[in-house]
Amino acid sequence: MSAGEPAARPGAAAGGGPRQRGDKEKESDAPQQSGPEASDAEGAESKDEERDHPQDAWSARRDLVDHSPKAMGVGDNARFGGSLVTGDQHGVSGGRVAGDVIMGSKTEIYHFGVSAAKHGSGEVPQATLDRLAPCFVTDESVFEGLLARLRTERVIVLSGPHFTGRRTAALMLLHRLAVSPVRTLVRDTTPAQLVQQLSDDQHPAKGYVLCDLTTRRDQPLREPHLLAARGQLAKDDAYLVITVGPAAALEDISAIEWKPPSPGDVLATHLRELTDEVTAHRLLVLPAVTDFLGRDHQLREVAAFARLLKRYAEGEVTEAAVRDFSLFTLESQVQEWFEEDEELVPLRDKAFLVALAAFDGGPYALTAELSDLLYAFLQETENSALRPRVPVFGTHIGKRLQLARAEPYLEDENTEWGPVTQSKARFRDDRVSLVLLREVWTGHPSARPALVHWLRRLADDGRPLVRTRAASTVAVLAYTDLPSTMALVIEPWAASHLFRHRLVAANSLTLAHLLDAPNIPSILDSWCASEDEGMRWAAIRTYGLIGTERPEQTLAALRSAIRTQYQQAEEDGDENDIDELMVEQLAQSVELLLLSPAGDHVLTELIRMLDDDRPVHDLALSGFLSACGRRAEGERHGQPLILRWYATSAADGGRAAGELVRLWRSALDNRHHTRDALEELSAWVRIADQDPPTEWALAALLPALVTTVAEHQRLSHLLRTMRGEDGAPPPPVADRLLTVLPVHR
């Protein structure tokens, strides 16, 4: 529970609100259980309902800003209280930019070369070696050291991630030794079969390359294997270079870590080889090239980009193709992850990739924990007879993140107890999460049942970050496929009798709207008029979050909703039997709108609402007083935001100052709101006792609130009789403020 969440009202039903119409029918359709299982299920549901209550809109909005993925740019979005442009040319912010990433590139298909798993065995043509040599980029001093070691030991092991140029480096080592012919050995060779492969070769070579030697924990590559291979190689006067991945099982030997050259150097070398010096320079300064090199790209992608740039220089492809190529390579990588067989990318690693996409930039331990939960659900879909096996220890963080092209880092995470430093993980390219979620949802529909089950578990989690990331994940899915996402995920959440589910539905729609998903306002309009209480609640909460860009329509919907509440009470024969929780949600939505960037416009609309019927009049005052309770930086004794607004407007001669005064006078003079207004004004006075700017602002506001004898009596009585914090004596500032009240006789 986040700080600031109110306790459930006494009148609320257990589970967070009155039952919806049709609940009995829904319950009767559910399969009936009996015995201990039914008792356990009922007990779990009862506990869920006991701890479920509505989080206030301001705190929920704070959680949404604090915990949403940075790729969505929620905190920087103009429609959410900031700027749409983040200033980072490589960042993905909210709105159309992120939407374009989700929708994908329009680039034609290019070939990057085959994956490591598909390199066959056989002799490497000399022409291939001659073609690779001019484009090979390396640190010559380091490479000479490798050559010397290979000459001496005859066999070396290079270790590094896939697509970092390990195979090319192995071939170039043998090429520099001027050995011929060069053969590649089958990848499925095990350490025990290594010598046999060398001795049984029907076409003996002078140079061998074994890419991605197959190792397992029970079959590691050991020093005796290398010694036996070295003896056979010495007998044949041959050399062998073995490449392994970061997760290879090695025992009592140390592999040489292969450090790839920079993509910029590789691209420049390829362009000079493919074109001339002048053309290469012209291509390298293109903005699209700068953007490409600023992202995380593999060397095979760099080589393919060089070939594309050559075609662009020759007029064969457009500038748009060059610009979209970076996104296309990313899409190809994501597709490759989920199309690879279990040997290269096991199901557990695929689950981790999905979880990292949902929790990109979140704590690593949390991502790993929840990825194992998703793995269990995926395994149940793939083979329900096979119990998922999750190793408790032995998972290397660095190797796992290398596969995902991600990186670890330390950063503070906002929590209800304040900032806490966390070890986090993020994709090196901030577009990966958006592309990956779209690929899984639309490209692999068989994964949907497990993914939906997982998202529902996330929505039930007690941690605000987890629930927010469930919403942000669903927002991306909604942008990709709105009908399916609404039917499978969002609508069941909105129709739930649990407030936390409704809140996740509201947050999902909010984030989907910020991504420019279609038809979100029309969905809210229909939900607001729905007979389903949960959907009305979710719509009202969402209105407060996204209504900034269309305040008039949003306030009209809120006015209609409050009138509906009163009309239903009249139809039921008791005008006082109002759903207080729903009325409170409406007021909190008005509060969010008033304190949003559209506040000036909303303030004028609230003034008009004062002259409307009683339900609308009360809604305006309730929303205003709710906003008066918000402090700067969320601090208990921070300056009230509404008072700061008044002081700024009054100093500038703005219209807002007069409108805020009218709202204050109306609230103080309304018998339904007088007590709340006086309590809030008392809180402001106590803050003024500790904060001089607040005292000066109050000294300017209070005289404007006194235009009659009754108003003078009300405020002077407040200042003379109020107590300090926790029953302490009256604060000295009260006497000082009493002197600024104008006398009316």
C-alpha positions, 0 to 999 in steps of 0.5 A, spaced: 500 500 500 502 506 498 502 512 503 496 516 502 491 511 501 485 512 505 482 506 509 475 503 506 469 507 508 465 503 513 459 503 509 463 499 503 462 492 502 467 487 504 472 487 498 471 494 496 464 496 494 457 494 493 456 488 489 454 490 482 448 488 478 448 481 476 453 479 481 449 473 483 448 471 476 455 471 475 457 467 481 452 462 480 455 460 473 462 459 476 463 452 478 462 450 485 467 447 489 466 443 496 470 440 501 477 443 504 479 446 497 472 450 497 474 452 504 481 454 502 479 458 496 473 462 500 478 463 505 483 466 500 478 470 497 476 473 503 483 475 505 483 479 498 477 482 499 479 484 507 485 488 504 482 491 498 480 498 498 480 504 493 487 508 493 486 515 492 487 518 486 493 522 487 497 517 490 495 512 484 497 517 479 504 518 483 505 511 483 503 511 475 508 516 474 514 513 479 513 506 476 511 506 469 517 504 464 521 510 462 520 508 454 513 510 455 515 517 458 509 518 462 513 523 467 515 527 461 508 527 457 505 533 456 498 530 457 500 527 464 504 534 466 510 534 463 513 535 456 513 530 450 520 531 448 525 528 453 531 531 450 534 525 449 534 523 441 535 516 442 529 515 447 522 513 446 517 518 449 510 517 450 505 518 444 506 517 437 514 516 437 512 510 442 506 508 437 511 508 431 515 503 435 510 498 437 507 498 430 514 496 427 518 498 421 516 498 414 523 496 411 524 491 406 527 484 409 535 484 409 539 478 410 544 479 416 547 472 415 545 465 418 545 464 426 551 461 430 546 455 430 546 454 422 553 454 420 555 448 417 561 444 417 566 443 411 571 447 408 571 454 408 573 457 401 579 461 400 575 467 397 571 467 403 577 468 407 580 473 402 573 477 402 573 478 410 580 480 411 579 487 408 573 488 413 576 485 419 577 490 424 581 489 431 586 491 436 592 489 432 596 489 439 591 484 442 590 480 436 598 479 435 598 476 442 592 471 440 596 469 434 602 468 438 599 464 443 595 460 437 602 458 434 605 456 441 599 452 443 595 450 437 589 450 440 585 456 443 578 458 446 575 464 445 569 466 449 563 471 448 556 473 446 553 471 439 554 476 434 560 479 436 565 477 431 568 471 434 567 466 428 570 472 424 576 473 429 577 465 429 577 465 421 582 471 421 587 468 426 588 462 421 588 466 415 594 470 418 597 464 420 597 462 412 594 455 413 590 452 408 585 449 407 581 451 413 575 447 415 569 448 420 567 442 425 560 440 426 557 444 432 554 438 435 561 436 437 562 434 444 568 435 448 569 428 449 568 427 441 573 433 439 579 429 438 575 424 434 573 429 430 580 431 428 583 424 427 577 422 423 577 427 418 577 424 411 580 431 408 585 433 413 586 441 414 591 445 417 586 450 420 580 448 424 574 452 427 569 450 432 564 455 433 559 454 439 562 448 442 556 444 445 557 443 453 553 441 459 554 441 466 555 434 466 559 434 460 564 441 461 570 442 456 576 440 461 584 441 460 585 434 458 580 435 452 585 440 450 591 437 451 589 431 447 587 435 441 593 439 442 597 432 441 593 431 435 594 437 432 601 437 433 601 430 429 598 434 423 601 440 424 594 444 424 591 449 428 584 449 432 580 455 434 574 454 439 569 459 440 564 458 446 558 462 449 558 466 456 554 460 459 559 455 456 561 449 461 568 450 462 572 446 467 580 448 469 581 452 463 580 459 462 577 462 455 580 468 452 575 473 452 573 476 445 572 484 445 569 486 439 571 492 435 566 498 436 560 498 431 563 505 428 570 503 426 566 496 423 561 501 419 567 506 416 571 500 414 566 496 410 563 503 407 571 504 405 571 497 402 564 498 399 565 505 396 570 510 396 573 515 401 569 521 399 562 517 399 564 513 405 565 520 409 558 523 406 554 517 408 557 516 415 555 523 417 547 522 415 543 523 421 540 516 420 547 513 421 548 517 427 542 514 430 544 507 428 550 508 431 548 511 438 544 504 439 546 497 441 547 494 434 550 487 433 556 487 428 552 483 423 547 488 423 552 493 422 555 489 416 548 489 413 547 496 414 553 498 410 551 494 404 544 498 405 548 504 405 551 502 399 545 501 395 542 508 398 548 511 395 547 508 388 540 510 389 537 503 389 533 505 396 530 511 399 532 515 405 526 512 409 529 505 408 535 507 411 532 511 417 527 505 418 533 500 418 535 500 425 528 498 428 527 493 423 534 489 425 531 490 432 524 486 430 529 481 427 532 480 433 526 479 437 523 474 432 529 470 432 529 470 440 522 466 440 523 462 433 530 459 436 529 452 438 529 450 446 537 448 445 539 455 444 533 459 447 530 455 452 523 456 454 525 459 461 529 464 458 524 466 453 519 467 459 525 472 462 525 476 456 518 477 456 518 479 464 524 484 462 520 487 457 514 488 462 519 490 468 524 494 463 528 498 468 525 495 474 529 491 480 532 485 477 531 480 482 523 482 481 524 481 474 527 474 475 522 472 480 516 474 476 519 471 470 519 464 473 512 465 475 511 466 467 515 460 465 511 456 470 504 458 466 508 457 459 510 450 461 503 448 463 501 451 456 506 447 452 506 441 456 501 440 462 504 433 464 511 436 465 512 440 471 516 446 471 523 445 473 526 452 476 534 452 478 534 455 485 542 457 484 546 457 478 543 462 474 548 467 472 546 474 472 551 477 467 550 471 462 542 472 462 543 479 461 547 478 455 542 474 452 537 479 452 542 485 450 541 488 457 545 491 462 545 492 470 545 498 473 544 501 480 538 507 481 534 509 486 526 506 486 521 510 489 517 507 495 512 508 500 518 509 505 522 513 500 527 512 495 531 505 496 537 504 491 536 498 487 540 493 482 536 494 476 536 491 469 534 494 462 535 493 455 540 497 452 536 499 446 529 502 450 525 500 444 526 493 445 520 492 450 515 495 446 517 491 440 518 484 444 511 485 447 507 486 440 511 480 437 509 475 443 502 478 443 501 478 435 506 473 433 505 467 438 497 467 440 499 460 443 502 464 449 496 468 450 493 464 455 499 463 459 500 471 459 493 473 461 494 468 467 500 472 469 498 479 468 492 477 472 497 475 478 501 481 477 494 485 478 493 482 484 500 483 487 501 487 493 507 491 490 505 498 486 510 497 481 508 490 479 501 492 478 503 499 474 507 494 470 501 490 469 498 496 466 503 498 462 504 491 459 497 491 457 497 498 454 502 496 449 498 490 448 492 494 447 495 499 442 497 492 438 490 489 438 485 493 442 479 488 441 482 482 444 486 486 450 479 489 452 476 482 452 481 478 455 484 483 460 481 490 461 474 489 461 474 483 466 479 487 471 474 493 470 468 489 472 471 486 478 468 487 485 476 488 487 478 496 487 485 494 485 483 490 479 479 496 477 485 501 478 489 497 474 484 497 468 484 504 469 491 505 469 492 500 462 487 505 459 491 511 461 497 509 458 494 506 452 491 513 451 498 516 452 501 511 447 495 514 442 491 507 442 485 508 438 478 509 441 480 510 448 475 516 450 469 513 446 470 507 451 470 511 457 464 515 455 460 508 454 463 505 461 461 512 464 454 510 462 454 503 463 450 499 469 456 496 471 459 499 477 466 497 476 466 500 469 463 506 471 469 507 477 474 505 472 472 510 467 471 516 472 478 514 475 481 514 468 478 521 466 481 524 471 488 522 469 487 523 461 482 529 461 487 534 461 487 534 453 479 535 453 477 538 460 470 540 457 468 534 455 471 530 461 467 535 466 461 534 462 462 526 463 463 527 470 457 532 471 453 527 468 456 521 472 454 525 479 447 527 476 446 519 475 448 518 482 443 522 485 437 520 480 438 513 482 438 515 489 431 518 488 428 512 484 430 508 490 426 513 494 432 515 499 435 522 496 440 521 502 442 514 499 448 516 495 454 511 493 459 515 497 465 512 494 463 513 487 462 521 489 469 521 492 472 518 486 468 523 482 471 529 486 478 526 486 478 526 478 476 533 479 482 534 483 486 531 478 484 535 473 484 542 477 492 540 479 493 538 471 496 543 466 489 544 464 488 547 471 486 554 468 481 552 464 478 547 469 478 552 474 473 557 470 469 551 468 468 549 476 466 557 477 460 555 472 459 549 476 457 553 482 451 556 478 449 549 476 444 544 480 446 541 487 449 535 485 454 539 480 455 544 485 457 539 490 462 536 486 465 542 484 466 544 491 468 537 493 473 537 488 476 543 490 477 542 497 480 535 495 485 539 491 486 544 497 489 538 501 495 537 496 502 539 498 508 541 494 513 535 493 507 531 497 511 533 504 506 534 510 508 541 511 509 543 504 506 549 501 499 547 499 499 547 491 492 551 491 495 557 495 501 557 491 497 558 485 493 563 488 499 567 491 502 567 484 496 569 480 495 574 485 502 577 484 501 577 477 494 580 477 491 573 474 484 571 473 485 565 477 486 568 484 479 571 484 476 564 481 480 561 487 477 566 492 470 565 490 471 557 490 473 558 497 468 563 499 462 558 496 465 552 500 466 556 507 458 558 506 456 551 504 453 547 510 455 541 506 462 543 506 463 548 511 466 543 516 471 540 511 473 547 509 475 550 516 479 544 517 483 545 511 484 552 512 486 550 519 491 545 516 494 551 512 495 555 518 499 550 521 503 550 515 504 557 515 507 557 522 513 553 520 513 556 513 514 564 512 512 563 504 505 560 506 504 565 511 505 571 506 500 567 501 495 566 507 496 573 509 494 575 502 488 570 501 484 571 508 482 578 507 479 576 500 475 571 503 472 576 508 466 581 505 461 580 510 460 580 517 458 573 517 465 571 514 469 575 518 466 572 524 467 565 521 474 566 520 476 570 526 473 564 530 477 559 527 483 563 528 482 565 535 480 557 537 484 553 533 489 548 536 496 547 534 499 540 532 496 534 536 492 539 541 498 543 542 497 551 544 494 555 538 500 557 533 503 564 534 501 565 526 494 565 528 494 571 532 498 575 526 493 572 521 488 575 525 490 582 524 489 582 517 482 580 517 478 586 515 473 589 520 465 589 518 460 592 522 
